[in-house]
Amino acid sequence: MQSSSTHTGKRDHRVDFFRGVALAMIFINHIPGNFWENMTSRNFGFSDSAELFVFLAGYASAFAYGRPFLGGHRLVVSLKAWRRAGTLYLVHTALTLFAVGFFAWAALIFGDGGILAANDLAPIVTDPLNTLVGLATLGHQLRFVNILPMYVALLVMLPALLALTIAVGRNGMVLGAFLLWAFAALFWLNLPNHPYSGGWFFNPFAWQLIFAIGLNCGLARLSGEQAVPYSRPLYIAALAYLAGSFLFIEFEMWGFERDFGLPVMLSGFDKTYVSLPRLLHLLALVYVFAHAPRESVFSRISADNPFTRLGRHSLPVFATGTALALVVQVVKFGEPPQHLRDTLLIAAGLGLQFGLAHFLDWWRTAGQAIRKPAPIPAAAQPRPVRAAEAMAERAPPDGAGQAGMLTARAFKG
């Protein structure tokens, strides 16, 4: 959720564009039961917008934190990353409090307590003290308000990933992240829930691999390199994998993967631990778009593209989109999907997010203009005082002083 640039100092607008697309799809997917969720990326492959968002967060972190960290400012960068994690914790807490208050109000207004159970809010009523402890410690995360805790954990881990890069290189850092991912899957390593049993839905020990791969790509770009250079056979293989995953989803071939007798992490579609098919789908998707032909529209993304604006202000847009999605959930609660109503609600929500991004762009430009010293108009500049006139102004208010002032005016005339 930080800014990003290329090694030449220019901002890579493709990163912001795809991050904006991911934000829009996250908003749509956070409103279950609407028609347009059938059009988001999760219906065309094994991974979805969350994987893309975390990859791009790792990529952008290379520019926001990696460059100064590798330049020797390790303590300062570590503190900045942890401060950012604290900011995200506060945003998550605010969203959680909003969700609790808004859904409680809706339950009172509509007289239906079932609305509380829909997003894991029921424990606040049945076991409030334990649940409040869980909310404060991130042990209890509400449904649709559970992405930021994972990103908080990733930013806490970021200095360790960068230190590992210094120690063993970029590829060694990715290997270390891969081993942690495999260890988490093998031994079910996860952060605990409270007061429920189990672990986080977005397991940071697994998702850190996606973040680390994105970080590796960003660090390679900083060095003027490509993490995985273009290869025609590899590009064709990536396209084939994307096509195969699309057909798998389109024809609902669920259960077919079990015939191979492989562990679930190698053949299943688990999101908490980021199973291999999901990971490979994300990597194939990134590789195809990263090496898109020069004449492709994806190679000519402008700074003024609406989705680029969204991605440029990802945190406020994400927070606003999450709050709006919760509001739409209440509006739609208990109602069957209706194409026209769903379209209007989603269009209004996306319109507000695009408007916010446009305002934040304007606000940033206005702030820069204020900080830049502007020339003083000639009419407002102080008139220079000549020596004779200055002496006359300092003279005592008697006849001699008045004569001096007349003399000064005479010289001036």
VOPAGU-2260 file (C-alpha; in pm, 1 decimal, decimal comma):
REM VOPAGU-2260
SITE   aa  ch    i         X         Y         Z
SITE  MET   A    0       0,0       0,0       0,0
SITE  GLN   A    1     294,4     220,7     -55,0
SITE  SER   A    2     402,7     416,5    -359,1
SITE  SER   A    3     620,2     250,0    -619,5
SITE  SER   A    4     868,3     361,4    -880,9
SITE  THR   A    5    1090,5     210,0   -1140,0
SITE  HIS   A    6    1466,7     208,7   -1107,4
SITE  THR   A    7    1474,7     520,8   -1325,4
SITE  GLY   A    8    1280,8     714,7   -1064,0
SITE  LYS   A    9     952,5     707,2   -1258,9
SITE  ARG   A   10     639,8     564,4   -1103,4
SITE  ASP   A   11     527,4     238,1   -1258,9
SITE  HIS   A   12     159,4     308,5   -1317,2
SITE  ARG   A   13      89,3     -56,5   -1398,2
SITE  VAL   A   14     135,3    -140,5   -1030,1
SITE  ASP   A   15    -121,2     118,3    -922,3
SITE  PHE   A   16    -356,6      17,2   -1204,8
SITE  PHE   A   17    -368,0    -350,7   -1110,8
SITE  ARG   A   18    -386,4    -261,1    -742,2
SITE  GLY   A   19    -688,3     -44,1    -825,6
SITE  VAL   A   20    -848,4    -329,4   -1018,4
SITE  ALA   A   21    -788,9    -557,0    -718,5
SITE  LEU   A   22    -948,9    -300,6    -485,9
SITE  ALA   A   23   -1257,5    -279,6    -706,5
SITE  MET   A   24   -1292,4    -658,8    -714,2
SITE  ILE   A   25   -1242,4    -682,8    -337,3
SITE  PHE   A   26   -1527,7    -436,1    -291,2
SITE  ILE   A   27   -1757,0    -636,6    -519,5
SITE  ASN   A   28   -1663,8    -968,5    -357,0
SITE  HIS   A   29   -1731,5    -823,6     -11,1
SITE  ILE   A   30   -2098,7    -794,8    -106,0
SITE  PRO   A   31   -2206,3   -1160,0    -125,4
SITE  GLY   A   32   -2503,4   -1256,3    -336,8
SITE  ASN   A   33   -2471,5    -987,2    -600,7
SITE  PHE   A   34   -2471,1   -1048,6    -974,4
SITE  TRP   A   35   -2136,4    -879,9   -1045,6
SITE  GLU   A   36   -1932,6   -1104,2    -815,6
SITE  ASN   A   37   -1963,7   -1363,9   -1091,2
SITE  MET   A   38   -1749,4   -1136,6   -1308,5
SITE  THR   A   39   -1450,9   -1099,6   -1075,2
SITE  SER   A   40   -1122,3   -1283,9   -1116,2
SITE  ARG   A   41   -1201,0   -1559,7    -867,0
SITE  ASN   A   42   -1448,0   -1703,2   -1121,2
SITE  PHE   A   43   -1180,9   -1737,6   -1389,3
SITE  GLY   A   44    -898,6   -1909,1   -1204,6
SITE  PHE   A   45    -767,5   -2049,5    -880,4
SITE  SER   A   46    -645,3   -1724,9    -721,5
SITE  ASP   A   47    -838,9   -1403,5    -664,4
SITE  SER   A   48    -786,3   -1033,9    -596,6
SITE  ALA   A   49    -643,0   -1091,9    -247,6
SITE  GLU   A   50    -336,9   -1277,1    -381,1
SITE  LEU   A   51    -275,9   -1006,3    -641,1
SITE  PHE   A   52    -312,8    -733,4    -379,6
SITE  VAL   A   53     -55,9    -892,4    -146,3
SITE  PHE   A   54     189,5    -952,1    -431,8
SITE  LEU   A   55     167,1    -586,2    -534,1
SITE  ALA   A   56     207,7    -480,5    -170,9
SITE  GLY   A   57     534,7    -672,6    -157,3
SITE  TYR   A   58     645,0    -523,0    -489,2
SITE  ALA   A   59     573,0    -168,1    -371,6
SITE  SER   A   60     748,2    -232,3     -38,9
SITE  ALA   A   61    1074,4    -280,5    -228,2
SITE  PHE   A   62    1061,5      86,8    -326,7
SITE  ALA   A   63     917,9     222,9      -3,5
SITE  TYR   A   64    1141,1      25,1     235,3
SITE  GLY   A   65    1384,4    -195,9      43,1
SITE  ARG   A   66    1590,2      79,9    -118,3
SITE  PRO   A   67    1678,0     264,3     206,9
SITE  PHE   A   68    1712,9     -59,6     406,0
SITE  LEU   A   69    1966,3    -202,6     162,5
SITE  GLY   A   70    2132,0     139,4     160,6
SITE  GLY   A   71    2222,5     102,5     527,2
SITE  HIS   A   72    1930,9     269,0     710,0
SITE  ARG   A   73    1812,6     -55,1     866,0
SITE  LEU   A   74    1687,9      66,5    1203,1
SITE  VAL   A   75    1505,1     368,6    1061,7
SITE  VAL   A   76    1337,9     161,7     788,4
SITE  SER   A   77    1239,3    -108,6    1035,9
SITE  LEU   A   78    1075,8     149,6    1260,3
SITE  LYS   A   79     895,9     303,2     962,7
SITE  ALA   A   80     762,6     -36,8     857,0
SITE  TRP   A   81     642,3    -108,2    1209,8
SITE  ARG   A   82     488,9     238,1    1234,4
SITE  ARG   A   83     301,7     164,5     913,4
SITE  ALA   A   84     187,7    -162,3    1068,5
SITE  GLY   A   85      57,2      38,0    1363,2
SITE  THR   A   86    -134,2     265,5    1127,9
SITE  LEU   A   87    -294,4     -34,2     960,6
SITE  TYR   A   88    -384,0    -175,9    1302,2
SITE  LEU   A   89    -564,3     149,3    1386,9
SITE  VAL   A   90    -748,1     146,5    1052,4
SITE  HIS   A   91    -848,7    -215,3    1108,4
SITE  THR   A   92    -969,8    -132,5    1459,8
SITE  ALA   A   93   -1175,2     158,7    1327,4
SITE  LEU   A   94   -1333,5     -61,7    1059,2
SITE  THR   A   95   -1409,2    -330,9    1316,1
SITE  LEU   A   96   -1572,5     -79,3    1550,2
SITE  PHE   A   97   -1774,4      58,0    1259,0
SITE  ALA   A   98   -1888,8    -293,4    1165,2
SITE  VAL   A   99   -1990,1    -376,1    1523,6
SITE  GLY   A  100   -2180,9     -52,0    1571,9
SITE  PHE   A  101   -2348,2     -50,9    1230,1
SITE  PHE   A  102   -2458,9    -414,3    1239,2
SITE  ALA   A  103   -2583,7    -375,3    1597,6
SITE  TRP   A  104   -2786,2     -71,7    1488,0
SITE  ALA   A  105   -2923,7    -268,0    1191,5
SITE  ALA   A  106   -3023,2    -558,5    1417,8
SITE  LEU   A  107   -3214,8    -316,5    1639,7
SITE  ILE   A  108   -3381,4    -135,4    1350,8
SITE  PHE   A  109   -3486,0    -448,2    1160,6
SITE  GLY   A  110   -3549,7    -659,1    1469,9
SITE  ASP   A  111   -3342,9    -944,3    1328,0
SITE  GLY   A  112   -3049,9   -1073,4    1532,3
SITE  GLY   A  113   -2947,6   -1299,5    1248,3
SITE  ILE   A  114   -2768,5   -1008,2    1089,4
SITE  LEU   A  115   -2511,1   -1027,5    1368,9
SITE  ALA   A  116   -2429,8   -1391,1    1301,1
SITE  ALA   A  117   -2364,2   -1323,2     933,5
SITE  ASN   A  118   -2022,8   -1164,4     991,4
SITE  ASP   A  119   -1903,8   -1340,9    1310,2
SITE  LEU   A  120   -2056,2   -1075,4    1535,8
SITE  ALA   A  121   -2265,5   -1316,0    1743,7
SITE  PRO   A  122   -1988,3   -1379,4    2002,7
SITE  ILE   A  123   -2002,4   -1011,7    2099,8
SITE  VAL   A  124   -2351,6   -1080,7    2232,7
SITE  THR   A  125   -2292,8   -1428,6    2378,7
SITE  ASP   A  126   -1939,9   -1376,0    2519,2
SITE  PRO   A  127   -1862,7   -1003,8    2507,3
SITE  LEU   A  128   -1555,6    -985,8    2734,9
SITE  ASN   A  129   -1360,8   -1264,1    2565,0
SITE  THR   A  130   -1460,9   -1138,1    2223,1
SITE  LEU   A  131   -1346,3    -782,7    2300,1
SITE  VAL   A  132   -1007,8    -922,2    2403,0
SITE  GLY   A  133    -998,4   -1112,4    2074,1
SITE  LEU   A  134   -1085,0    -802,9    1872,2
SITE  ALA   A  135    -814,3    -595,6    2040,2
SITE  THR   A  136    -547,1    -863,4    1993,2
SITE  LEU   A  137    -655,5    -952,1    1635,9
SITE  GLY   A  138    -749,1   -1300,2    1756,1
SITE  HIS   A  139   -1111,9   -1251,0    1653,8
SITE  GLN   A  140   -1153,8   -1104,7    1306,8
SITE  LEU   A  141   -1488,7   -1027,7    1153,5
SITE  ARG   A  142   -1573,0   -1168,5     815,6
SITE  PHE   A  143   -1479,4    -927,6     534,2
SITE  VAL   A  144   -1271,3    -725,3     783,0
SITE  ASN   A  145    -979,2    -966,6     806,7
SITE  ILE   A  146    -726,6    -866,6     539,0
SITE  LEU   A  147    -547,7    -584,1     720,5
SITE  PRO   A  148    -435,8    -800,3    1019,5
SITE  MET   A  149    -247,2   -1022,6     776,8
SITE  TYR   A  150     -82,7    -717,8     619,6
SITE  VAL   A  151       9,0    -588,7     967,2
SITE  ALA   A  152     190,7    -916,0    1031,2
SITE  LEU   A  153     367,0    -897,0     693,0
SITE  LEU   A  154     499,0    -547,3     766,8
SITE  VAL   A  155     624,4    -667,7    1103,7
SITE  MET   A  156     810,8    -945,1     919,2
SITE  LEU   A  157     940,7    -715,1     643,8
SITE  PRO   A  158    1271,4    -614,9     813,0
SITE  ALA   A  159    1354,3    -984,3     857,5
SITE  LEU   A  160    1293,3   -1047,7     485,7
SITE  LEU   A  161    1515,3    -754,0     391,0
SITE  ALA   A  162    1786,4    -864,4     635,4
SITE  LEU   A  163    1769,6   -1210,4     481,6
SITE  THR   A  164    1813,9   -1050,2     139,8
SITE  ILE   A  165    2136,0    -885,9     257,4
SITE  ALA   A  166    2259,4   -1211,4     408,5
SITE  VAL   A  167    2179,3   -1459,4     131,0
SITE  GLY   A  168    2058,3   -1253,5    -164,9
SITE  ARG   A  169    1715,6   -1208,4    -321,1
SITE  ASN   A  170    1675,6   -1569,5    -430,4
SITE  GLY   A  171    1786,3   -1689,3     -87,6
SITE  MET   A  172    1521,2   -1467,0      71,0
SITE  VAL   A  173    1251,9   -1621,2    -149,2
SITE  LEU   A  174    1380,6   -1968,6     -64,5
SITE  GLY   A  175    1355,5   -1889,0     306,6
SITE  ALA   A  176     998,2   -1764,6     257,3
SITE  PHE   A  177     917,1   -2083,1      62,9
SITE  LEU   A  178    1050,2   -2300,4     344,3
SITE  LEU   A  179     838,5   -2112,7     599,4
SITE  TRP   A  180     533,6   -2157,8     374,0
SITE  ALA   A  181     602,0   -2532,1     347,1
SITE  PHE   A  182     663,0   -2561,3     723,3
SITE  ALA   A  183     333,7   -2382,2     796,5
SITE  ALA   A  184     145,4   -2619,4     565,7
SITE  LEU   A  185     318,4   -2930,3     698,8
SITE  PHE   A  186     270,2   -2852,6    1068,3
SITE  TRP   A  187     -42,5   -2633,5    1044,3
SITE  LEU   A  188     143,4   -2332,5    1177,0
SITE  ASN   A  189     -84,4   -2031,8    1218,7
SITE  LEU   A  190    -162,6   -1747,8    1458,4
SITE  PRO   A  191    -438,2   -1847,4    1704,0
SITE  ASN   A  192    -794,2   -1720,8    1716,6
SITE  HIS   A  193    -964,5   -1602,0    2034,3
SITE  PRO   A  194   -1214,9   -1688,2    2174,1
SITE  TYR   A  195   -1277,4   -1936,9    1893,0
SITE  SER   A  196   -1036,6   -2221,4    1824,7
SITE  GLY   A  197    -841,0   -2241,1    1501,4
SITE  GLY   A  198    -625,7   -1978,1    1334,2
SITE  TRP   A  199    -636,9   -1670,6    1113,0
SITE  PHE   A  200    -821,4   -1702,3     784,1
SITE  PHE   A  201    -532,6   -1522,7     608,6
SITE  ASN   A  202    -242,9   -1713,3     764,0
SITE  PRO   A  203      55,3   -1472,2     757,8
SITE  PHE   A  204     307,8   -1758,8     770,6
SITE  ALA   A  205     170,2   -1878,7     437,2
SITE  TRP   A  206      86,7   -1545,9     273,3
SITE  GLN   A  207     434,0   -1409,7     342,8
SITE  LEU   A  208     555,0   -1617,7      46,9
SITE  ILE   A  209     339,7   -1413,9    -193,5
SITE  PHE   A  210     460,6   -1094,8     -28,1
SITE  ALA   A  211     824,5   -1210,5     -50,9
SITE  ILE   A  212     790,6   -1295,5    -420,9
SITE  GLY   A  213     650,4    -948,9    -485,2
SITE  LEU   A  214     932,6    -797,8    -280,6
SITE  ASN   A  215    1186,3    -993,6    -485,4
SITE  CYS   A  216    1036,8    -863,5    -811,4
SITE  GLY   A  217    1045,6    -507,0    -682,0
SITE  LEU   A  218    1407,4    -536,5    -566,9
SITE  ALA   A  219    1502,9    -678,5    -905,3
SITE  ARG   A  220    1335,6    -383,4   -1076,0
SITE  LEU   A  221    1529,2    -146,3    -851,3
SITE  SER   A  222    1848,6    -304,3    -980,9
SITE  GLY   A  223    1736,1    -265,6   -1342,0
SITE  GLU   A  224    1676,6    -639,5   -1373,5
SITE  GLN   A  225    1382,8    -875,3   -1413,7
SITE  ALA   A  226    1317,8   -1137,2   -1148,7
SITE  VAL   A  227    1208,6   -1382,4   -1420,3
SITE  PRO   A  228    1311,9   -1266,3   -1770,5
SITE  TYR   A  229    1088,6   -1324,5   -2070,1
SITE  SER   A  230    1095,2   -1672,9   -2215,8
SITE  ARG   A  231     863,2   -1773,4   -2495,7
SITE  PRO   A  232     817,0   -2135,4   -2372,1
SITE  LEU   A  233     754,3   -2011,3   -2017,0
SITE  TYR   A  234     509,1   -1748,6   -2142,1
SITE  ILE   A  235     317,7   -2014,2   -2337,7
SITE  ALA   A  236     318,8   -2243,0   -2033,4
SITE  ALA   A  237     180,1   -1960,6   -1817,8
SITE  LEU   A  238     -96,0   -1892,6   -2068,3
SITE  ALA   A  239    -177,1   -2264,4   -2081,4
SITE  TYR   A  240    -200,5   -2284,7   -1703,3
SITE  LEU   A  241    -433,5   -1983,6   -1692,8
SITE  ALA   A  242    -650,8   -2137,6   -1963,8
SITE  GLY   A  243    -658,5   -2472,1   -1783,6
SITE  SER   A  244    -759,0   -2312,8   -1453,9
SITE  PHE   A  245   -1032,3   -2118,1   -1632,3
SITE  LEU   A  246   -1174,0   -2437,4   -1780,8
SITE  PHE   A  247   -1150,9   -2609,4   -1442,9
SITE  ILE   A  248   -1360,0   -2336,5   -1281,2
SITE  GLU   A  249   -1596,1   -2289,4   -1575,6
SITE  PHE   A  250   -1690,2   -2659,0   -1592,5
SITE  GLU   A  251   -1687,2   -2703,5   -1212,8
SITE  MET   A  252   -1443,5   -2993,0   -1209,1
SITE  TRP   A  253   -1419,2   -2991,3    -829,4
SITE  GLY   A  254   -1304,8   -3323,7    -687,4
SITE  PHE   A  255   -1109,2   -3416,3    -998,9
SITE  GLU   A  256    -785,3   -3315,2    -826,4
SITE  ARG   A  257    -837,8   -3577,3    -554,4
SITE  ASP   A  258    -791,1   -3858,1    -806,0
SITE  PHE   A  259    -418,0   -3785,8    -807,8
SITE  GLY   A  260    -386,3   -3876,5    -439,1
SITE  LEU   A  261    -164,7   -3574,4    -365,9
SITE  PRO   A  262    -166,9   -3375,8     -39,3
SITE  VAL   A  263    -425,0   -3100,2     -27,5
SITE  MET   A  264    -155,6   -2831,4     -34,7
SITE  LEU   A  265     -32,2   -2961,5    -369,2
SITE  SER   A  266    -364,1   -3022,5    -540,3
SITE  GLY   A  267    -634,7   -2842,1    -339,7
SITE  PHE   A  268    -747,8   -2479,8    -334,9
SITE  ASP   A  269    -702,8   -2386,0      29,0
SITE  LYS   A  270    -688,4   -2009,0      74,8
SITE  THR   A  271    -570,6   -1994,5     435,1
SITE  TYR   A  272    -244,6   -2175,9     359,4
SITE  VAL   A  273    -221,4   -2067,0      -7,9
SITE  SER   A  274    -221,7   -2406,8    -175,4
SITE  LEU   A  275      13,1   -2462,9    -470,0
SITE  PRO   A  276    -252,2   -2432,7    -746,7
SITE  ARG   A  277    -349,0   -2088,2    -615,7
SITE  LEU   A  278      14,4   -1980,1    -593,3
SITE  LEU   A  279      97,7   -2101,9    -943,3
SITE  HIS   A  280    -208,9   -1930,2   -1084,2
SITE  LEU   A  281    -100,5   -1598,5    -935,1
SITE  LEU   A  282     254,7   -1637,8   -1064,7
SITE  ALA   A  283     129,4   -1725,2   -1413,9
SITE  LEU   A  284    -103,4   -1426,0   -1411,1
SITE  VAL   A  285     172,4   -1186,7   -1301,8
SITE  TYR   A  286     416,2   -1326,3   -1556,9
SITE  VAL   A  287     171,5   -1288,9   -1845,5
SITE  PHE   A  288      82,0    -928,4   -1763,4
SITE  ALA   A  289     437,1    -828,6   -1668,9
SITE  HIS   A  290     560,3    -940,5   -2011,7
SITE  ALA   A  291     259,2    -818,6   -2208,9
SITE  PRO   A  292     346,4    -710,2   -2563,8
SITE  ARG   A  293     446,7    -346,6   -2603,6
SITE  GLU   A  294     142,6    -277,7   -2819,6
SITE  SER   A  295     -85,3    -416,7   -2546,8
SITE  VAL   A  296    -306,1    -172,8   -2357,1
SITE  PHE   A  297    -157,0    -310,4   -2034,2
SITE  SER   A  298     182,9    -172,0   -2131,9
SITE  ARG   A  299      48,5     183,2   -2169,7
SITE  ILE   A  300    -120,0     261,8   -1839,9
SITE  SER   A  301    -144,3     633,3   -1767,8
SITE  ALA   A  302    -135,1     818,4   -1436,3
SITE  ASP   A  303    -486,3     952,7   -1498,9
SITE  ASN   A  304    -649,6     612,4   -1546,6
SITE  PRO   A  305    -934,1     582,8   -1288,7
SITE  PHE   A  306    -803,7     249,7   -1160,9
SITE  THR   A  307    -453,7     395,0   -1135,1
SITE  ARG   A  308    -595,2     665,5    -910,7
SITE  LEU   A  309    -757,6     398,7    -691,7
SITE  GLY   A  310    -431,8     209,2    -652,5
SITE  ARG   A  311    -236,4     524,5    -579,9
SITE  HIS   A  312    -445,0     577,0    -264,5
SITE  SER   A  313    -497,6     214,5    -173,0
SITE  LEU   A  314    -537,1     238,9     204,7
SITE  PRO   A  315    -808,4     510,2     223,4
SITE  VAL   A  316    -983,6     357,9     -77,3
SITE  PHE   A  317    -971,6       9,6      76,4
SITE  ALA   A  318   -1102,5     135,4     411,2
SITE  THR   A  319   -1382,4     330,3     243,1
SITE  GLY   A  320   -1470,7      38,0      18,6
SITE  THR   A  321   -1485,7    -200,4     314,8
SITE  ALA   A  322   -1718,3      31,1     507,1
SITE  LEU   A  323   -1940,0      80,4     201,9
SITE  ALA   A  324   -1954,2    -294,6     138,1
SITE  LEU   A  325   -2076,3    -351,2     494,6
SITE  VAL   A  326   -2346,4     -88,4     443,9
SITE  VAL   A  327   -2460,7    -256,4     120,7
SITE  GLN   A  328   -2464,0    -593,1     298,5
SITE  VAL   A  329   -2718,6    -453,7     543,8
SITE  VAL   A  330   -2926,2    -301,4     262,2
SITE  LYS   A  331   -2931,2    -638,5      83,1
SITE  PHE   A  332   -2967,3    -857,0     392,5
SITE  GLY   A  333   -3224,5   -1129,2     342,0
SITE  GLU   A  334   -3306,7   -1015,5     -10,6
SITE  PRO   A  335   -3249,9   -1227,4    -323,4
SITE  PRO   A  336   -3013,2   -1093,8    -590,7
SITE  GLN   A  337   -3166,4    -824,7    -810,8
SITE  HIS   A  338   -2961,5    -719,3   -1109,5
SITE  LEU   A  339   -3076,7    -358,7   -1128,2
SITE  ARG   A  340   -3057,2    -289,9    -754,9
SITE  ASP   A  341   -2721,2    -465,5    -720,1
SITE  THR   A  342   -2583,0    -276,0   -1017,4
SITE  LEU   A  343   -2694,7      59,5    -877,5
SITE  LEU   A  344   -2555,8     -14,5    -530,8
SITE  ILE   A  345   -2220,3    -133,8    -661,6
SITE  ALA   A  346   -2195,8     151,3    -910,3
SITE  ALA   A  347   -2266,9     400,6    -632,0
SITE  GLY   A  348   -2005,0     241,3    -406,0
SITE  LEU   A  349   -1739,9     232,7    -676,8
SITE  GLY   A  350   -1830,4     587,1    -778,7
SITE  LEU   A  351   -1767,3     710,3    -425,0
SITE  GLN   A  352   -1429,2     534,6    -421,3
SITE  PHE   A  353   -1328,3     682,2    -757,1
SITE  GLY   A  354   -1441,7    1021,9    -632,5
SITE  LEU   A  355   -1234,9     981,3    -316,3
SITE  ALA   A  356    -926,1     889,5    -518,0
SITE  HIS   A  357    -977,7    1193,0    -743,5
SITE  PHE   A  358   -1016,7    1418,5    -439,6
SITE  LEU   A  359    -701,5    1278,4    -278,8
SITE  ASP   A  360    -509,5    1345,0    -600,3
SITE  TRP   A  361    -633,6    1704,5    -597,3
SITE  TRP   A  362    -557,9    1739,8    -226,5
SITE  ARG   A  363    -200,9    1619,6    -275,5
SITE  THR   A  364    -148,1    1865,0    -561,3
SITE  ALA   A  365    -299,6    2148,5    -358,6
SITE  GLY   A  366     -73,2    2067,3     -64,4
SITE  GLN   A  367     233,1    2071,5    -285,3
SITE  ALA   A  368     129,5    2409,4    -428,0
SITE  ILE   A  369      89,8    2555,2     -79,8
SITE  ARG   A  370     431,7    2431,5      30,6
SITE  LYS   A  371     598,7    2580,9    -276,9
SITE  PRO   A  372     681,0    2953,1    -219,1
SITE  ALA   A  373     479,3    3165,9    -460,8
SITE  PRO   A  374     609,2    3497,6    -600,9
SITE  ILE   A  375     467,0    3810,3    -434,8
SITE  PRO   A  376     269,2    4029,2    -676,2
SITE  ALA   A  377     438,6    4359,8    -756,2
SITE  ALA   A  378     147,4    4558,3    -616,7
SITE  ALA   A  379     181,3    4383,4    -281,6
SITE  GLN   A  380     560,0    4423,9    -250,9
SITE  PRO   A  381     685,9    4685,0       0,7
SITE  ARG   A  382     794,1    5016,7    -156,9
SITE  PRO   A  383    1168,8    5081,2    -117,3
SITE  VAL   A  384    1245,9    5367,8     120,1
SITE  ARG   A  385    1518,7    5606,3      14,0
SITE  ALA   A  386    1784,3    5727,5     250,7
SITE  ALA   A  387    1667,4    6088,8     274,3
SITE  GLU   A  388    1307,8    5981,6     332,9
SITE  ALA   A  389    1417,5    5730,5     597,5
SITE  MET   A  390    1611,4    6002,1     782,0
SITE  ALA   A  391    1311,6    6229,3     765,1
SITE  GLU   A  392    1088,3    5958,1     912,9
SITE  ARG   A  393    1330,0    5917,5    1203,2
SITE  ALA   A  394    1344,9    6297,6    1268,0
SITE  PRO   A  395    1157,4    6438,1    1571,4
SITE  PRO   A  396     809,4    6576,0    1504,4
SITE  ASP   A  397     904,3    6944,9    1519,6
SITE  GLY   A  398     959,3    7212,2    1260,9
SITE  ALA   A  399    1297,8    7075,3    1158,8
SITE  GLY   A  400    1150,2    6733,1    1115,0
SITE  GLN   A  401     870,6    6872,2     901,2
SITE  ALA   A  402    1126,1    7062,0     689,2
SITE  GLY   A  403    1323,0    6742,6     641,8
SITE  MET   A  404    1013,7    6563,4     521,2
SITE  LEU   A  405     944,2    6840,7     271,3
SITE  THR   A  406    1303,6    6819,2     149,4
SITE  ALA   A  407    1271,9    6442,8     105,1
SITE  ARG   A  408     952,7    6483,3     -92,5
SITE  ALA   A  409    1125,0    6742,1    -307,3
SITE  PHE   A  410    1406,7    6501,2    -386,4
SITE  LYS   A  411    1153,7    6231,1    -457,1
SITE  GLY   A  412     963,6    6455,5    -694,7
